[in-house]
Amino acid sequence: MIEYTISEVHKLMEAGKLTAKSLVRNYIKRINKIDKAGPKINSIIELNPDALQIAENIDDERKNHKVRGPLHGIPILIKDNISSADKMMTTAGSLALEGYKAAQDAFIVRKLREAGAVILDKTNLSEWANFRSTRSTSGWSSRGGQTLNPYVLDRNPCGSSSGSAAAVTANLCIGTIGTETDGSIICPSQINSIVGIKPSIGLVSRMGIIPISHNQDTAGPMARTVEDAAIILSAIVGADTEDPSTIKHNIEIPSDYTEFLDINGLVEARIGVARNFFGRNEYVDQLMEKAMKKMKELGATIIDPSDITTVNDLHEPEYEVLLYDFKHDMNEFLKNNVPDDFPQTLNELIQFNNRYKEKIMPYFGQEIFKMSEEKGPLSDEEYKTALEKCQRLSREEGIDKLINENQLDAIIAPSGGPAWIIDYINGDHSTGGSSSPSAVSGYSNITVPMGYIFGLPVGISFIGGLFQEPVLLKLAYAFEQATKIRKPPKFQKTIIF
């Protein structure tokens, strides 16, 4: 099946050569073949039983000359921590919420439906968005099992938006929505050779998304091209009174992010190089050098080095903030959204997990849940101090300082290293990553494919300031179009040297 882009699908639909229903039917066949049979990458946690009917209704609108926009009739997948008011469950991959069906769509799901997208299914994820255990295996959930990396099947797809990334790169859809607190869009995107956009906090509403942290959580598009990701981003942004972060900034949100895609976008651009994220893997570093050389050829000025020097001081206060936020935000979500025949607090989730530990904790435990439960209210001085430190180190002493002092358009860094082998005994093996500064600050970050190491993908991150998505899209698009690096996966069983 051809890796269609959104614009290619629209041309076929306009010419009467393709319908939304036939496209959905083809994707369902491919899901049943690749995701559920063999090679069985297990990226889909639940199919939308009404998808074909929804697609047929969308086709009828087209016949009546009503086309809502570029996403009209486009199948989109959403992560299983995003609420949808339909026949699908919303569980964050946990058996604790198995059977829970949301009473209303998340804000971004409502926006996607309004744009004419077909919500095809929900994707598997690292359970509770990878915030349960200190020794977790990314891509595994008690409800969905283990998602595999389509490039090399015994390698990890990274988390927590593992299913979203694997589904896109395996061509089980055109695009997906992932979520990130720190790295959960960027890491799976780069490890699966796709484009991932981690938007600024306040650009995309979190209403209806099972939370970790109101300070860092966001949702964003994951797609095979920058253009497709920009189209999806355009559909989900917007102010929402139920998420105060989207209305506290007095900014004009673009209605169409594709307007910023410029093949000459790197001409006269000033790009800083965060070399403090180098040194984890020589092959990654070599690909970064090659990428920088290409950007210079395309007209960019490279300011090297441009280290984000505060990054090592962020880890401890960030973790403290997330532990506090998780307890508070999870308790609020469960109380306000989930019926009382399900766990209603984090403490009740812990108890549920203990009762069903054979199914829920066969490989790793819930150490993070327990640490979070021990935290007090958000009024604690410990929390306030950690939050202030996070914001100061990541913003005014971090990204803002670096960009302003060097008049940068963006900072580049390796998005991460190549995928590690799935390992339930030891858990995840970190191969590096540069997501934390943008995650903690709440600023923008885009990863695009940069190359392959023994067949395993790696990406390059374009990191910017608050609401600098237009600038990053321009730069990322110019790099993508000049390099055309992405290759589809071959579902290789393992790497043989």
N, C-alpha and C positions, 0 to 999 in steps of 0.2 A: 504494500500500500504506500503510495507516494506521501512524502512528508509535506503536506499542503501548508501554506501560510494562509493567514486570514484573507489577505488581498486576493490570493489565487482562488480560494474558495468562492469569494464574492463574484469574481469574474465568471466562474463556472455556473454559479447560481443565476446570475443575470442573463447568461446565455442560454439558460434552460437545460444545461448539461448535468446539473447536479441539484439535488434537493437536500434540505436539512434532514429529512427523514431517512433518505438513503445514506447520507453521511453518518448519521447516528447508528444506523443498522450496521454499516461497515466497521465502525469503531467497536461496537458490541461484539461482532464476530472476531475482531482482532484481540479484544480483551479475553474472550473465551479461549482463544487459541494460544496466545502468548502469556497472558497474565495468570490464567487459571489452569492451563493444561501443560504446555511445555514451550519455553524453558521455565515457566511458572515463576515470574518475578514477584508476584504477590503484592502489587502496588495498589490494587483496588480493594477496598474494604466492603463496599456495598454499591450495587447498581441501582439507579433510579428506575423503578418499574414503570414510571409514566413518561420516560424520556422520549419514546417514539411518538406518543400522542402529543406531547409538547412540541416536538419538531414538526409534526403534521400541522398543528395550529399555526406555527410560525410560517410554514410554507403557504398556508392559506392567506396569511397577511400579505406575503409577497405577491401572490396572484392578484390580490386586490390593490396592488401598488402601494402597500404600506411597508416601508423598510425603515426600521428604527435606527439603523446606524451600522457601523462596521461589524458589530458582533451579532447582527441579525442571523439566526440560524446556526451560530457557531457553538459546538459542544465544548463546555468548560467543566473541569473537575474542581471540586473544592475539598479541602482537608477536613478530616473528620472531627476537628474541634471547632468547626464553623457551623452555626445553627442553620437549619433549613426547615421551613414549615411544609413538609411534604411527607411522603411515606418512608423516607430514610431516617435512620437514627443519627444522633449526635452524641458521641461517646468519648472523644479524645483517646480512642483505642482501648478503653478500659472496660472490663466486664462489670465494673461497679455501676456504669451508666447504660449497660446493655438494655435495650428496650425503650430508652428515653427518646421521645420525639418532640422536638421544639414546637412551641405554640406559635412562634413567629420567626420569620427569616431574619438572619443577621442583616444589618444595614447593607453590607456589600453584596449579599446574595440578592436582596431586593433590587439593588442597582443593576446587577447583572441581568436579572429577569427583565427589568424595564428596558434594558439595552437590546433585548431579543436573544440573549444567550440561552442555550439549552444546558441546564445543570444535569450532566450525564451520570455522574456518580460521586462517591466520596472516596478519598484516598487514605491509605494506611499511613501511619505515622509512628514515631517513637512515642510510646504511651505517656500521656499527660505532657506532651510536647517536650519529652526528655528531661523532665524535672521531678523524677521520683527517686532515682538512685545515683550514688556517686560512682557506681560501677556498671552502668547500663550498657546495653548493646543497641546502638542507634538502628532505627528501622523496625524494631520489634515492639509489638503490643500484644497484650493478653487476648484481645478480641481479634486482631488481624493476623497475628503471627509475624514472621520475618520477611521484610521486603529485601529483594536482592538487587545488586547493581547490574544493570543490563549490559555493561561493557565487559565485566568479568564477574561471573555469577557468585563466586565465593568471596567477593569483596563487598565491603559495607557501602550502602547508598548515602550514608550520613543522615543526620537528623536535625530537627525533628520532622521536617517536611519531606521525608524520604520517599513516600509514595507519590507525592506530587511531582517530584523531580524525575523519578524513575518512569512514571507514566508518560510524561512529556517526551523524554528522550527515546522511549521505546515506541513512540508514535501511537499511543492509545488514545490520544486526544490532540487538540491543537494547542491548548494552554490550560494552566491550572492556577489555583490560588493557594499559596502557602502562607505560613505565619512565622514570625521570628521574634524572639526575645533577645537572643545573642547568637547569631550564626545559623539559625534554622531555615533561612531562605538562601543565604549566601553559600554555606557549606554544601548542602545537597545539590544546589545548582551547579557549582563548580566541579563537583565530583562526578556529575552526570552530564557534563558538557552542554549545559543550556545557559540561558540568560535568566538571571534573577534580579528583581528590583526590591530592595528593602527601603520602603518609603520613610520619609521624615515622620516623626510622631506628630499627629495633628492633620496629616493629609488624608488618612484613611480611617474611618470609624472602626472601633473595636466592639461596638454593640453586637451582642450575640455570639461573640467568640469566647470560648472557654479560656480563662486568663492564666497567666503567670504573674505579670507585673504591668500595672497601668503606666509605669514610667518608661517601659521599654517595649511592650508588646505592639506589634503592628502586623498587618497582612499585606501581601504584595504578589504581583504576577510572576509566573515562571513559564517561560516559553522557549522555543528554539531560535527565535530571532529577536533582535532589539525592537524591531517594528511591531511584532506581535505583542511583546511585553508592554510597549507604549500604548497600544490600542486598548489592552485590558486595563492598564492603569487608568486610562482616561475614563473608563466606565465605572470604576469603584471609588474614585476620590469624591470628596464632598463634605460639607458641614452637616453635623448631626447633633441635635440638642441633647441626645442621650449619651454622647461622648464629649465632655467639656474640652478635651484637647483639640477638637476640630473647630472650635469656635473662639478660642482665646487669642488666636493670632489674626490680626487684621490684614489678610493677604488675599489677593485675587488668584484663585486656583484655575489653571488653564483648563479649557474644556477639551482640548485635543493635544495630547503630548506628542503626536507624530509631527506636529508643526516644527518641532525642534530637531528633527532628524536631518542631519546635514553631512553629506559625504565628505565635505571639506571642513568638517568641524574641528579638526586638530590644527588647522592653519592658525598660527600665532597664539595657540593655546599655551598656557604656562602650567606645566605638570610637575608636581613635587613627587619625589620617590621616597617612600618610607622604608628605608633600608633596615630598620630594626625588626622588620618582619622577614628579612632574608636569613639565610644561614641554616635553615632546617633541612633543606634538600638541595644538593648541588644541581640536579636536573631542573628543578623549579627555578632556581636562580638563573640558570642559563636561558630558560624560556623568557624570564623577565628581561634579561639583557637584550634578547632578540626583539621583544615587544617594544622596549624603549628605543632601540635603533629604528624600528619601523615608524614610531611616532615622530622621531626627528625627521625622517624622510618625508613625512606627511606635513611637516611645517611646525611641529610643536617645539617649544623650548623646555628642556628637561632640567629641573633644579634638583640636583642630586649631591648629597642626600638632603631629605626633608623629613627627618624622623619625627614621629609622634612620641616624644620623650617621656610622656606621662603614662604610657600604656601599662607599664609594669606595676604602677601604683594603683591601678584601677581594680585589679582582681578582687582584693579583699573587701573593699567597700561595696563593689557591685554585688558580690555574693550575699553580703549582709542585707542590702536593699531587696534583693530578689526573695530572700527567705521571709522577710517581713511582708512584702507585697503579696507573695503567694498565699499566705494564710489569710490575709485580709480579703484579697480579691476573690479567691476561691470560695470562701465562706459567703461572700456577697452574691456571687454568681449562683451557687447552689440554692441559697435561700430565696432568691428572686426569680429563678427560672425553672428549677427542677422540682417536680412533684415530691411530696414528702414520703413516698414509698421508696425513694432512692436516698442515698446518703445526703445529709443536709449540711455537713461541716467537714473540714479537713480531718478532724479527729474521727469522724464516722467513716471516712474513706480509709483511714489507717486501720480501723477495726475490721472493715469489710475485707481489706486485703489480707489481714491476718487470718480471717475465717476461711478464705479461699486461696491460701498461699500456694497450694500445689499447682493451681492454674495461673495465678497472677504473678507469683514470684518464684518460678522454677529456676531462673538463672541469676537474678539479682533482686535486691530488696527494696526498701523504701526509706533509706537513710535521710534523704532530703525532705521527704514528708515529715519525718519525726523532728528534724532540726527546725523546720518551719513552724511546726505546731508549738514548739517551745518558745517562740517569739511572742512578744507582747503587742500592744496596739501601735498604730502609726504615730502616736503622740510621744513614744519613747524617745529620749534624747539620743540614744544609740542609733536609732533609725535616722533621725534628723541629721545627725552628724555625718553618717555614711552617705546619705543622699546628697548633702551639700558638697561633700568631697567628690562624689561621682560627677556631679554636674560641673564643678569647677575644673577638675582635672581633664575631663573629656572635651569641654567646650572652650572656655576662655583661656585656659592654660594648655589646651590640646589642639583640636582641629582649628578652632577660630584663630588662635595665635599663629599657627603655622601658615594658614591661608593668607591672613592679613599681612604678616611680616614679609612674605615672599610674593604677594599679589598673585596667588595661585588660582587657577580655575578648578583644579582637583588635585587630589593626592592618589597615587597608584601604589598598589602593594599586591603580592601574591594572595589570592583568595584563600589558598590552603595548599595542602600537599595531596599526593595521590591516595586513592582509597586503600584502607587497611583490610586485612582478612577478617571476616566475621568470626568473633571469638567470644563465646559465652562464658568461658572460664575466667578470662582476664578483663572482659569488657572492651570498650573502645580504646583505641590507641591514637592519641593525638598526632597528626602529621603537620601541625602548624595551622595558622589562620590569622586573619587581620580584621575580623568582624567587630571586635569589642569597642574600639573608639566610636564608631558610628552607632553601634547599638546602645551604648551607655549614654551618649550625648543625645540620642534621638534624631540623628542627622541621616542624610541620604547616602545610599551605597548601591552600586550596581556591579554585578559580576558578569563577565562574558568569557567564552572559551578562549584559552591562551595556547593550548597545545596538549600533547599526550606524552606520557612517560611509560614505556613498555605497554602501550595500549590503554593506559589509565588516564582519564582527562584531568586537567587542572585549569583553573581560571585566573583571570586578573581582575582586581577590584578597582573601581573608580569611586573614590570617597570624596564627598563634598559637604558643604555646610547645610544649615536648615533650609528646607524647601528648594534645594538646588538641583532637583531632578531634571529640569530642562537643560542645564549645563552638562550634567553627567550623561544624559541621553545623547546629546550632540557628540560628545567625545567618544562614548562607547560605540555609537553607530558608525562613526568614521573609522574607528579601529576595526570593528567587525567587517565592514564592507571592504576594507583594504586587505584583510587577511583571510577571510572565509575559512576559518580554521575548523569549525565543527564537522564531525563525521558521525553518522548514525552508528549505534552499537551493533555488534555482531553476536552478542550473547555467548561469549567465550566462557567455557566452564572454569578454567583456571589459567594462570600464567605459567608456562613451561619455559625454562631458561636453557 
